[in-house]
Amino acid sequence: MRWIVSLFIALGAGFAVAAGSSSYKEGEATEALQPELRGGPYVHVGPSDVGVNIGPGVIAPFPTAAYSGPMTITSPTTIENVVINGCLRIESDDVTLRNVVIQCDSFYPVKATDHENARIEYSLVKCTTPTKVFRLIDYQDFVVHRTETRGCEDLFFLSGNNDGLEVTYSYMHSLTLTPESHADGFQFGVVPTSGSAVIRGNYFWANADGPKTDAIFAEGESHVQLLIEDNFFRVWGLRTIRCGGEGSSCTVRNNVYEQAYEDMYSLRYGKLLFSYLYGDGAHIASCNRLEDGTLLQEFQNGVDRFYGVDHKVSNCPPWPY
């Protein structure tokens, strides 16, 4: 299991590509320095960070040149500073997408299979159809960093071994839903899924009417270890974070939930839970707060809003951060 917890990225001038790889670059050269990255407990991005700290146009001019390379990537490469009109398939190790816009209105904007080490950063992925943004099948060390996703019905659908997934400081919002939707954030275990994931510093907002399940869930045939910290959750579905399955463990700490959670019957979802952690996994929930800084209350009107685990509220990081 790889726990990848680095909060800083070296983006040197020129962005070296692995030996023997190809590189596809169009438009302005990417600047050498990225914006200062401040991390830590409760620190997350938000809508106001678009174009400032996340998404395209931050570390280089907003891309306008059209990508003319292959839509199926079969060798190590760096693609940056372009608009990709279509659905990308990553079938190689060592692929980097940087300062790009991906526009796909079919299944799936990004699909990665059977390799390792892909990174999408300072980019925008968008679609207007009810599909998944990212489809991962046996792809290890897949990283989404400082990126905005807009539209689609689900965020991630995973199967096989996807160890080393990182989703950090990204803004994922404004789903495309229909009356038949059951919008998911991260889906682990619908089919056999294993590995680990770090989900840190993100802002999750469905921002759409229509049926929704949970922002993150690992159940069924999932054997995953999830670290879920420092994120901001707007109301998504009934249980927000659902973790169990055949052998999954979730650590849910230092997250911030929108103030609407204060009323557990808000937004027609009934008895909203902060998390639903069950099964034999070594689950932990600690120091999660509402956006006014109040530590989350586990029990309300006889409802355990951290089902299956005690929410620990001692020795928490200071607030405000």
N, C-alpha and C positions, 0 to 999 in steps of 0.2 A: 504494500500500500504506500502510495506516495502522498504525503501531506505537503502541499506546496503553499507556503505561507508568506512569501516575500511580498513586501509592500512597495518596493522600489524597482524600477526598470531602467536599465541603461540603454538609452537610445542615442548612440554615438553618431557623429557625422558620417554619412554614407551608408549606414545600416548594412553592415557586412552580411553577405549571404554565404551559407555553408559551401565548403569546397565542392566543386563538381555540380553545383546547382545553377539554375538559370534565374534571371531576375527580369521582371516586367515592370517598367516604370514609365509613366507618362506625366506630362504637366510639370509644375514647379517642383524643384527638389525639396524634400522634407527638411525642415529645420532641425538643427542639431539638438536643441534642448526642448524637453517637454515641460509643461507647467508643473510647478511644485506640487508634489503629491503628499497630502497630509492624511495619515490614517490613525486608527486607534478606536477605542470603544465608542460606540454610538455614531461614529463619523460615517456619513453616507452622502451620495450625490442626490440631486433632485432636478426638477424641471429647469430651474434657472441655470444649471450647469451646462446645458446644451449649447455648444458653440463656444464655451468658455473653458471648461475642463474636460468635457466629454464630446464625442462625436467628431465628424470631419470638420475641417476648418480651424482646428485648434493648433496642431503642430505643423501645419502647412496650409496654403490657401485651399478653400473649399473646392473639391474636384469638379471639373466640368468636362474634361476630355473623356470620350467614350473608350472603354476597354475593348480591344480587338483581339485579345488572345483566346485560347481555348476555354470552354466552360467546364471541361473536365480536366482537373489538374493531376497529372500523373508523374511529375518529378518535382523535387524541391525547388521552391521559387518564392520570391517576394513580389507581391502586387500592391502598388500604392498609387495614390493620387489620381484615381480614375472612377468613373461611373460604370458599374457593371449592370447592364440591362439583361437580366436573365437569372437563371437558377444555377448556382455553382456547386460542382461536385469535387470534393477533395479526396483523391485516391493516391496519396503520397505522404511520406514523412516530410517534416520540415517545410511547412507552408505558412507564410505570413501575409496577412491582409492588413494594410495600414492606410488610414485616411482615404477610405473608399466608401462609395454608396452602392449598395446592392438593392436592386429593384426587381422583385420576382413575384409574379401573380399566379404561380402554380405550386406544386409540391416539389421541393422545399427550397426556400431561399439558399440555405447552406446544408448540404448533406456530406458527412465525412465518414469514411468506412475503412476499417482494416489496416490502419497505420497509426502513426503517433506524431505528436509535436506540431500542432497547428495553433496559430495565434491570430485573433482578430482584435484590432485595437484602434481607438480613435476613429470609429467608422459608424455608419448608419445602415441598418438592414430593415427593409420595409416591404410590406405586401398588403393587398386589399382583399385577399381571399381568405377563407377560414382554413388555414393550413398551419403546420408547425414552423417556427422560425428555424430551429436547428434540429436536424435528425442525425444522431450519432449511433453508429453500429461498430462495436469493437474498435473504437478509436481512443487511444490513450493520450493524456496530456494535451487536452483541447482547452484553450484559454480564450475567454471573451473579456476584454478589459477596456474600460472607458469608452464604451460603445452604446449607442442608442438603438433600440429596436422599436418599430412602430407598426401596429397592425398585426395580421395573422390571428389565429384562434388560440394557439398554444405557443409556449416558449421553447421547451426542449422535450423531445421524445427520445429515450435512450433504450438500447438493448445490447446485450453482450457485455464484455468487459470494457468499461470506459474509465479506468482508473486515472486519477490526476486531473479530473475536470476542475477548472477554475472559472468562476464568473464573478468579476470584481468591479466595483465602482461603475456600474452600468445602469442606464435608465430604460426600463422595459415597460411599455405602456400602450394604451389606446388600441385594444384588440378589435378584430373584425369578427362580429358575432351574428348568428342567425337564431331564430327561435329553437332550432334543433341543436345548438351548440352545447357543449359541456366544457367550457374553457378551463384548461389546466395551465399551470406554470411549468414546473418540472415534473415529468412523469418517469419514475423509476419503477420497474417491476411489473409492468403490464405483460411483458415477456421477460424471460430470465435476464437479470441485470446485476452486474457486480462492479466493484471498484470504490473509489472515494471521490468526494467533491468538496470544494471550498466555495461557499456562496457568501460573499462579503461586500458590504458597503454599497449595495444596490438600492434602487427605488423601484418598487413594483406597484403598478397602478393599472388595473384592468380598464378603467375609464370607458366602459361600454355597457349598454343594457343587453341582457341576455343571460342564459344559464351559465353558471360557473361552478367549478368544484373547489380545488384548493390551489394556493400559490405554489406549494411544494408538496409532493407526496412520494413516498417510497413504501410500497406495500406489495401484496401478491408475491411474485417471485423475485423480490429484490434482496440482494446481499450487499448493501452499500453502507458506507460510513460517511455521514454528512456533517460538516461544520457550517452552521448557519449563524452568522454573526454580523452585527453592525448594519443590518439592512433596515430600510423603511418599508413597512407594509401598509398600504391602504386596503380597505375592506375588499376582499376578493370573493370568498365563498364561505362555507359554513365552518370549516376547521382550520383554515389558513395553512398550517403545517401539519401534515399527516405522515407519520413514520412508524413502520412496523414490519410487516411482511415476514418472510421466512428467516431473515437474519440481518436486519438493518439496525444501525445505531445512529441517533441524531443528537447533536449538541446544538441547542438553541440558546444563544446568549447575546446580551447587549444589543438586542434589536429594538427598534422604535416602531410603535403601532400608532396609526392616526387616531386622533381624539375620538372619532366616531365609535371606536371600540368600547368607549366608556359605557355606552348603552348596548348591552349585549343583544338587544333585540333590534338593532339598527338595520336600516336598508333592506328590510323584508327577508333577511337571512335567518331570522329566528335566534337561537341561542348561540351566538358566535363564540368560537373557541380561539384561543391564542395558539394552541397546538393540541394535537391528539397523538400521543406517543404510547405505543402499546407493544405487546409481544415481549420477546426475551432480550431485546437489545439493551445496551448500556446507555440509555438516554439521559440527557442532562438538560435542564432548563434553568437559567439563572439571569438575574439582573436585567430583564426586559422591561421597557417603560412605555408609557404613553408619550405623545409628543410634547406635553407640558412638563415632562420629567417625572411624573408620578410612576412609581414602581407598580407593575401590573398586579392586580388583586386576583389571586387564584380562584377563590370561591365567591360566587355571587348568586344569591337567591337559590342556594342549594345546588348550583351547577359548578362542576370542577372545570374551569376554563383552561387548565393545563392537564388535561386528562392523562392519567397513567404515570405522572411523575410530579414530585414536589417542585414548585417554583421557588428557588433559593433567592433571597433578597438581602442577604448579609454580605458584608465586605465587597460591595459593588463599586465599580469605578465612579468617580465623582461626576456630578451633573450641575450646571451645564458643562458640556465638554469643550 
